[in-house]
């Protein structure tokens, strides 16, 4: 009986060998590393998917804004090219309008503008173009200057960088604005840059001074893990109204 208990006591004191410990630790390390790598990949993929969805939304907004401008021209008493006489309804500086066929293609920054009196001007009352621009036009364009186009791409995209602006009345309401238009102190810079390419196309006329059709590309660029990314949506918009109201 005494010998039996002595043997049992020896068996209970037996532990893992060094080889077993090393193998078990190695397996554990491999599992942890694999899980960490998978987690990092999932997080990175989710971030890329989120940024791509935001970029598509911003690009789509650019196209919809241009369609809204085309439809509003008729109500604002402007032509298809956004002109009232020689003045421009949409340009924030009032000097550079949408291109004619002879001008080829122009690049613009586009921004939503909260008008004070939404609606349309009275067609029976003469309204100054600056009043139309400030009180009725819901979008604003700024022509990208030629000297900026000739600069490196990073300078161009920096000019077109978007900021996230928080509403002063509703903190949950946010807008994406070009940083050059955004108010300081209420905005934060985002990774996205957006500009709109507008090309006038000959369509049903030989007149190169006016346009009846535009090819519009809304382009959103950003950097993802040091790699350039771009979303570009293109649409062709025609003068279906046939002139102002």
N, C-alpha and C positions, 0 to 999 in steps of 0.2 A: 504494500500500500504506500509506504514511504517513497519508494522508487517511482511510482506512478505520478505523485504530486511533484516530485522533483523534475521529471520530464516535461510536465505540463507548464511548469514555471519557466523552463528554458524556452519553450515554444512561444509563450506570451511575450517574452522580451525580444523576440526577433523583429527587426524593422526593414525598411527599404534599403536596397543596396545603392551605391553611388551611381551606378549605371542607370538604374530605374529612375532615380531622382532627376538625373540629367535628361533622360528621354521625356519624362513627364513635363519638365520645365520647358523643354524645346517645343513640345506640342502646344503647350499653353501660349508661348510667345508667338508661334506661327498663327494660332487662332486669333490672338489679340491684334496682331499686325494686319491680318487679312480683314478683320472686322473694322479696324480703323480706316484702312484704305477704302473699303466699301462705303463706310459712312462719309468719308471726305468726298468720294465720287458722287454719292447721292446728293449731298449738300451742294456741290458745285453744279451738278446737273439741274437741280431745282432752281438755283440762282440764274443759270443761263436761260432756262425756260421762262422764268418770271421776267427777266430783262427782254427776252424776245417778244413776249406777249405785250409788254408795255410799249416796245418799239413799234409793233404792228398797230397798236391803238393810236399812237402818236402819228404814224404815217397815214393811217386811215383818216384821222382828224384833218390832216392837211388837205387831202383830196375832198373831203366833205365841205371844208371851209371854202375851197375854190368853187365848188358847185353852188354853195350858198351865195357866194359873191356873184356868180353868173346869174342866178335867179333874182338877186336883189337889184342888179343893174336896171332891170326893167321898171321896178318900183321906185328907184331913186332917180329916174330920169336920165340915166347914163347909157352909153352905148355898150356893146359887147366887150369892148376893150376897157371899160371902166372910166371913160372920159365924158365930161360935160364940157363941150367946146374943146379947149386945149388943156383943161385942168383934169386932175386925176382924183377920183373919189376914194380909192383904196390906199394909195400910197401915204404913209405916215408923214412924209416930208412934203408931199404935194408936188413933187417935181418929176419923178420917174414913174411912168405908167407901164401897163402891160405891153409887151413887145408887139410891133407890127411884123408882117412877114419878112420885110427887108432887114429887121433887126436880128432875126434868128432866135436865139435862146437867151433868157435872162434868169438869174437866180435871185430868190427873194427869201427873207425871213418873214414868217407869218405869225400873227398874234391875234388872239381874241381880245376885243375891246368892248368893255361894258358901256353901252350908250346910255345917256341920261333919259332920252325920250324915244324909246323903241317905237317903230312904226314906219310911216313913210311921209315924205313932204307933200304938201298940197300941190297938185299939178297945176293949179290955177294961180299959184303965188310964186313969184320969182324968189328962189332961195340961193344964197351964196354957196359955192361949192365947199368952202371951209365949214359952213354950217352943216351941210350934208355929211361931211367927213366926220365931224365931231359929235353930231347928235343922232345920226341915223345909221351910219355904216358900222356893222358889228365886227368887222375884221379889219386888220391893218397889215400892210405890206411895207417892207423896207428893202429897197434894191441893194444887193450885195455889190459894192463898188468894184471896179475893174482892178484897182491896185490890190485889193484884198484877194481877188481871184488869182492873181499872179504870185501871191505869197505861198509859202509851204502849206500843205494840207492841214497841219495841226493848227496854224494860225486861223485858217478859214473855219475849221470846226470849233475853235475856241470862240470865234465871233458868233457862231450859231448855237452855242451851248444853251441848254434849257435849265431853268430854275423852277423849283417847286415853291409856289407862292400860297401862303395860307390866308384865307379870308379873315378880315378884321372883325367881321360880325359873326361869322360861324367858324370856329376853329377846325371843325371836321371837314370843311369845304376847302379843297385845294385845286390849284390850276397849274398847268405847265406853261410857262412863258419864256420867251427868249430872255436871257439874263440882261441883255442890253436894255430891255424894256421894264424889267422887274424892279420893284421898289426895294431899296436896300433896307436890311433889318427885318424884313418879313419873308425872306426867301432863302432857300438853300440850293446850292449848285448840284445838279444831277450829272450823271455820266453821259447823258444823251445830248446829241446835237441834231437839229432839224433844219432843213431848208427845202424850198420848193423850186424845182426847175420848170420854167414855163417857156414852151416853144410854140411860136405862131406858125401855122401851116396854111399853105394855099388851099382854099376850099371853095369851089364854085365861083371864083372871081380871079381876075388877073391883076387886081389892085394890090400892090405890095405895101401900101401905106396903112391898110387896115387888115384886121384878122377876122375870120369867121369860124376858125377852129383852133383850139389850143391842145397841145399834148402836155399834160401836167404830170410831173413825177414828184412825189412826196418822199423825201429821203431822210432816214434817221440813221445816224452813225454813233457807235460807242466802242469802247475797249473792253474786252472780256479776257481776263487772265493774260493781259499783254498782247492779245490778238485783236486786230480790227474786225468789227462786225457791222453789218449794214442790212437794213430793210428798205426796199425801194418798191413803192406801189405806183403804177402808172395808169392814167386814164385819158381818153380824148374827149374834150368837151366842145360842143358846137353851139352856135348862135341859133337856138331853136325859136327864140322869141321874135326875131326879125326887127329889133329896134326897141327904143325905150317906150315907156307907157305914154 
